[in-house]
Amino acid sequence: MAGTPLTELNRPLGQNRAEPHGKPWGRWLVMASGGVVGTVLVAVLLLIALRRDPDGGQPMATATIEKRTEQPQLAAIPVQPGVPQGPRTQSNASQLENEAGVTVVRPGADMPGSIIITIPDSDGPIKLAPSPDNRLVERSRYGLLPKTAPDGATPLQIYARPLGPQPATKPAGRIAILVGGLGISQSGTADAIAKLPGTISLAFAPYGQELERTVQRARSEGHEVFLQLPMEPFDYPDNDPGPHTLLTGPKSSDNLDRLHWVLGRFTGYVGIVNFLGGRLTADEAALSPILRELAGRGLMVVDDGSSSRSLLASSAGRAQIPAMKVDRVIDSVTRADAIDKELAGLEAIAREQGVAIASASALPVSIERIARWAQSLEGKGLAIVPMSAARTLRNPKTTGSLK
């Protein structure tokens, strides 16, 4: 191996390399040039980092903003042949605003430099005042009882459903319906609340579970509510309205205590309506103490029309209590065809007298027929109104009218 010539395959790395050509100062010049370039790059990078230019190198331009004193002109309004043209300034703008239903209050002495635009609210669900209103309740051992507030506000005024926006054309007649017997059957109560229009008033019996919550759900759907007072019928006790029934005869001395129990069952009602009570409502001696107790509580009284001998509405009127008696009981015969016939008769009364008032029970067939019938009224030029509003519409001069 000693005499074998070395080739590219067996020569040790790094040995016997060819000497570089050229002068040494040439290599030094190249190395120096590279150092200068590197130094310049480092300096540029440091300059950029220290300046922290917020524009980030983006293109920039400077523009001069001049303040102009001229007022902007209104857009030209096309001229229509045959239509008189006025000055195309404020009057044209006002005309357009009126047609669009928009009210514009322009800058004036009281509000310089400001413009207020009021756009009419679209029709939305009517919301009833929340209950209980602390001004309108008194505490008792039976719960919260209704009362007139120190400022004169009453449950009838505060808890009633507002009449709401009225159509441009006056209805040919208005109809109020009070559906009672709610609060006992959960399914029947839920159907009445969900299926009947909010303008139909609902009456709750003082029995049943979670009455306060159920009543508030009905009110949240727009229904004003009444409380049903169980009253003695002619065939009592065979026909028993339930515990705490208001009675005639010797037992009538306990009626005020029974009344307080019933009144404390829930809050938010605008008035009371009899539940049965043929015998009691025909006995003015037994009826008078009850009405005297109700007179200061700011409620209205409705006679449901179930007894032709009832003195409830007339006696309440003499006691200075807002009261009315219904014209028809629409489901005294609980067949669909009979209910439809009564509803048609109700329409005739409304057209003749301006306002018709009816009552019904929360039976499935009654709810179904009333809900179906209610959908047809707009096309007939008739409108459903709450019971509280029907009273004032029938007799605007009656005391205790709605505010």
C-alpha positions in Angstrom: 0.0 0.0 0.0 3.0 2.2 0.6 3.6 2.8 -3.1 0.0 2.9 -4.2 -0.8 6.3 -5.7 -3.6 8.3 -3.9 -6.8 8.8 -5.7 -10.0 10.8 -5.0 -11.4 7.7 -3.2 -8.6 7.0 -0.8 -7.0 10.5 -0.3 -7.6 11.7 3.4 -10.1 14.5 3.6 -8.7 18.1 3.7 -5.3 17.1 2.4 -3.5 17.9 -0.9 -6.2 20.5 -1.8 -5.3 22.8 -4.6 -4.1 26.2 -3.6 -6.5 29.0 -4.3 -5.6 31.3 -7.2 -5.4 35.1 -7.0 -4.0 37.7 -4.6 -4.8 37.6 -0.8 -6.1 41.2 -0.8 -8.9 40.2 -3.2 -10.3 37.8 -0.7 -10.1 40.4 2.1 -12.0 42.9 -0.1 -14.9 40.4 -0.6 -15.1 39.7 3.1 -15.1 43.4 4.0 -17.9 44.1 1.5 -20.1 41.4 3.1 -19.5 42.9 6.5 -20.6 46.3 5.4 -23.8 45.0 3.9 -24.7 43.1 7.0 -24.1 46.1 9.2 -26.4 48.2 7.0 -29.2 45.6 7.2 -28.9 45.4 11.0 -29.1 49.2 11.2 -32.3 49.3 9.1 -34.0 46.7 11.2 -33.1 48.6 14.4 -34.5 51.8 12.9 -37.8 50.1 12.1 -38.1 48.5 15.5 -37.4 51.8 17.4 -39.8 54.0 15.3 -42.8 51.6 15.8 -44.6 53.2 12.8 -48.4 52.8 13.4 -49.0 52.9 9.7 -47.0 49.7 9.3 -45.6 50.8 6.0 -49.0 51.2 4.4 -49.5 53.9 1.8 -50.7 57.2 3.2 -52.3 60.4 1.9 -53.1 63.7 3.4 -56.5 65.4 2.5 -57.7 68.9 3.5 -61.2 69.1 5.0 -63.0 72.3 4.4 -66.1 73.4 6.4 -69.0 74.5 4.1 -71.7 76.8 5.3 -74.4 76.0 2.8 -77.4 73.9 4.0 -78.1 70.6 2.1 -81.0 70.9 -0.3 -84.0 68.5 -0.2 -84.1 66.0 -3.0 -86.2 67.0 -5.9 -89.7 65.6 -6.0 -91.0 64.6 -9.4 -93.7 66.8 -10.8 -96.9 65.0 -11.5 -99.1 66.4 -14.3 -102.4 67.9 -13.1 -101.2 68.1 -9.5 -100.7 71.6 -8.0 -97.2 72.1 -7.0 -96.1 74.1 -3.9 -92.7 75.2 -2.9 -90.4 72.1 -2.8 -89.1 72.7 0.7 -90.6 72.1 4.1 -94.2 71.5 2.9 -93.2 68.7 0.6 -91.2 67.0 3.3 -94.0 67.3 5.8 -96.4 65.8 3.3 -94.1 62.8 2.7 -93.7 62.4 6.5 -97.5 62.3 7.1 -98.1 59.8 4.3 -95.4 57.6 5.8 -96.8 57.8 9.3 -93.6 59.4 10.7 -93.6 62.4 13.0 -90.4 64.6 12.7 -89.8 67.4 15.2 -87.2 69.8 13.7 -84.6 71.8 15.5 -86.1 74.6 17.5 -85.3 77.0 20.4 -85.6 74.2 23.0 -83.4 71.7 21.3 -80.8 73.3 19.0 -79.1 71.1 16.5 -81.2 68.0 17.2 -83.8 66.1 15.3 -86.2 63.7 17.0 -88.0 61.1 14.8 -90.9 59.2 16.3 -92.1 56.1 14.4 -95.5 54.8 15.4 -95.4 51.4 17.2 -96.8 48.5 15.2 -99.6 46.5 16.7 -98.4 44.2 19.3 -99.8 42.1 22.2 -101.5 44.1 24.9 -99.8 43.7 28.2 -101.9 43.9 31.4 -100.6 45.6 34.5 -98.7 43.2 36.8 -100.3 42.0 39.9 -100.4 42.2 42.8 -100.1 45.9 42.9 -99.1 46.8 46.5 -101.4 49.8 46.5 -104.4 47.5 45.8 -104.1 44.8 48.4 -104.5 44.4 52.1 -103.2 41.4 54.1 -105.5 39.1 55.9 -105.4 35.6 57.4 -106.8 34.4 54.1 -104.2 36.1 51.9 -104.2 39.3 50.0 -107.6 40.9 49.6 -108.4 43.6 47.0 -108.9 47.2 48.0 -109.1 50.8 46.7 -105.7 52.5 46.9 -105.2 55.7 48.9 -104.9 57.7 45.7 -108.3 56.3 44.5 -107.0 53.7 42.0 -109.0 50.5 41.9 -108.4 46.9 40.9 -111.1 47.5 38.2 -109.1 50.4 36.7 -105.6 48.9 37.1 -106.1 45.2 36.2 -108.6 45.7 33.3 -107.5 44.9 29.8 -107.2 48.1 27.8 -109.6 48.5 24.9 -106.5 49.0 22.7 -106.3 50.6 19.2 -109.6 51.0 17.5 -110.2 50.4 13.8 -110.6 53.4 11.6 -114.2 52.3 10.8 -116.4 52.0 13.8 -117.6 48.4 14.3 -121.3 47.6 13.6 -121.4 46.2 17.1 -119.3 45.0 20.0 -119.5 41.8 22.0 -118.2 40.9 25.4 -118.0 37.2 26.6 -117.1 36.0 30.1 -116.1 32.3 30.2 -116.3 30.8 33.7 -115.5 27.6 35.5 -111.8 27.9 35.1 -109.1 26.8 37.5 -110.5 23.4 38.4 -109.7 21.3 35.3 -106.1 21.9 34.2 -106.6 20.8 30.6 -109.8 22.8 30.2 -108.2 25.9 31.7 -105.2 25.6 29.5 -107.4 25.2 26.4 -109.4 28.3 27.2 -106.3 30.4 27.8 -104.6 29.2 24.6 -107.5 29.0 22.2 -109.7 32.0 23.1 -108.8 35.5 22.0 -107.2 37.7 24.7 -110.2 40.0 24.4 -112.4 37.3 26.0 -112.6 37.7 29.8 -112.1 34.6 32.0 -113.6 33.8 35.4 -111.9 31.5 37.8 -113.6 29.4 40.6 -111.9 29.8 44.0 -110.9 26.1 44.0 -108.1 24.2 42.3 -104.3 24.0 42.7 -101.8 26.8 41.9 -104.6 29.3 41.2 -102.3 32.3 41.4 -99.9 30.9 38.9 -102.7 29.9 36.5 -104.4 33.3 36.7 -101.1 35.1 36.0 -100.6 32.9 32.9 -104.1 33.9 31.7 -103.3 37.5 32.3 -100.0 37.2 30.5 -102.0 36.1 27.4 -104.0 39.3 27.6 -107.2 37.9 29.3 -108.6 40.1 32.1 -109.9 37.9 34.9 -112.8 37.7 37.3 -113.4 35.8 40.5 -116.4 33.5 40.8 -118.3 33.7 44.2 -120.0 30.4 45.1 -123.6 31.3 46.1 -126.5 29.2 47.3 -128.8 27.9 44.6 -132.4 26.9 45.1 -131.6 23.2 45.4 -128.8 23.5 47.9 -127.3 21.3 49.3 -128.2 18.8 46.6 -126.5 21.2 44.2 -123.5 22.4 46.2 -121.2 25.1 44.7 -118.5 24.0 47.0 -116.8 25.0 50.3 -117.3 28.5 51.6 -120.6 29.0 49.7 -122.4 32.2 50.6 -125.7 31.3 52.1 -129.1 32.7 53.0 -131.0 32.2 56.3 -129.4 31.7 59.7 -126.1 30.7 58.3 -125.7 34.0 56.4 -124.0 35.5 59.5 -120.8 33.7 58.4 -120.9 35.1 54.9 -118.3 37.8 55.4 -115.8 35.4 56.7 -116.5 33.1 53.8 -116.3 36.0 51.4 -112.8 37.0 52.7 -111.6 33.4 52.2 -112.8 33.5 48.5 -111.4 37.0 47.8 -108.0 35.9 49.0 -107.6 33.0 46.6 -105.6 34.9 44.0 -104.9 38.5 42.9 -105.3 40.5 39.7 -109.1 40.2 39.1 -111.2 43.2 38.1 -114.4 42.0 39.6 -116.6 39.2 40.8 -119.3 37.1 39.2 -121.8 34.7 40.8 -121.3 31.0 40.6 -124.9 29.5 40.7 -126.7 31.5 43.5 -130.3 31.4 42.4 -131.6 31.6 45.9 -129.0 34.1 47.3 -129.2 36.5 44.4 -133.0 36.7 44.8 -132.7 37.5 48.6 -131.8 41.2 48.9 -131.5 40.9 52.7 -128.8 38.3 52.4 -127.2 40.0 49.5 -126.9 43.5 50.9 -124.2 42.9 53.6 -122.1 41.1 50.9 -122.4 44.1 48.5 -121.6 46.6 51.3 -118.3 44.7 51.9 -117.5 44.7 48.2 -118.3 48.4 47.7 -115.0 49.7 49.1 -112.8 47.2 47.3 -112.9 48.8 43.8 -114.3 45.8 42.0 -117.1 45.4 39.4 -120.0 42.9 39.7 -121.3 40.8 36.9 -124.6 38.8 37.0 -124.0 35.7 34.8 -127.6 35.6 33.7 -128.3 32.1 35.0 -131.3 33.2 37.1 -134.1 35.3 35.9 -135.0 36.3 39.5 -131.5 37.6 40.3 -131.2 41.0 41.9 -127.4 41.0 41.9 -126.8 43.7 39.2 -129.5 46.0 40.4 -128.6 45.7 44.0 -124.9 46.3 43.2 -125.9 49.5 41.3 -127.7 50.8 44.3 -124.6 50.1 46.4 -122.6 52.3 44.0 -120.7 49.3 42.6 -120.1 49.2 38.8 -122.3 46.3 37.6 -124.0 44.7 34.6 -126.0 41.6 33.7 -125.3 39.5 30.7 -127.8 39.3 27.8 -127.3 35.6 26.9 -125.9 32.4 28.3 -124.6 30.8 25.1 -124.2 27.2 26.2 -127.2 26.5 28.4 -127.7 23.8 25.8 -124.3 22.1 25.4 -124.6 21.2 21.7 -122.5 22.8 18.9 -125.6 23.7 16.9 -127.3 25.3 19.9 -124.2 27.3 20.8 -123.8 28.5 17.2 -127.5 29.7 17.3 -126.9 31.6 20.5 -123.8 33.2 19.1 -125.8 34.3 16.0 -128.4 35.9 18.3 -125.6 37.7 20.1 -124.5 39.3 16.9 -128.0 40.5 16.3 -128.1 42.1 19.8 -124.8 43.8 19.1 -126.0 45.3 15.9 -129.2 46.5 17.4 -127.9 47.8 20.8 -124.3 48.5 20.0 -123.0 46.2 22.7 -123.9 42.6 23.6 -122.8 40.7 26.7 -122.8 37.0 27.2 -121.5 34.3 29.5 -120.4 30.7 28.9 -118.8 27.7 30.7 -115.3 26.4 30.0 -116.7 23.2 28.4 -114.6 21.8 25.5 -117.5 22.3 23.0 -118.1 25.9 24.2 -114.4 26.8 23.8 -114.2 25.2 20.4 -117.3 26.9 19.0 -116.5 30.4 20.5 -112.9 30.2 19.2 -114.1 29.3 15.7 -116.9 32.0 15.7 -114.4 34.7 16.9 -112.4 34.3 13.8 -115.4 35.3 11.6 -116.3 38.6 13.4 -113.9 40.9 11.6 -115.4 40.1 8.3 -118.9 40.8 9.7 -117.9 44.3 11.0 -118.1 43.2 14.7 -115.5 43.2 17.5 -114.9 41.4 20.8 -114.2 43.7 23.8 -113.3 42.9 27.4 -116.2 42.8 29.9 -114.8 45.9 31.7 -114.9 47.9 28.5 -118.4 46.7 27.5 -119.8 48.2 30.7 -118.5 51.7 29.9 -119.4 51.3 26.2 -122.9 50.4 27.1 -123.3 53.3 29.6 -120.4 55.8 29.3 -121.9 57.9 32.2 -121.8 55.0 34.7 -119.8 55.6 37.9 -116.3 54.1 38.3 -115.6 54.2 34.6 -112.2 53.1 33.2 -109.5 55.7 32.9 
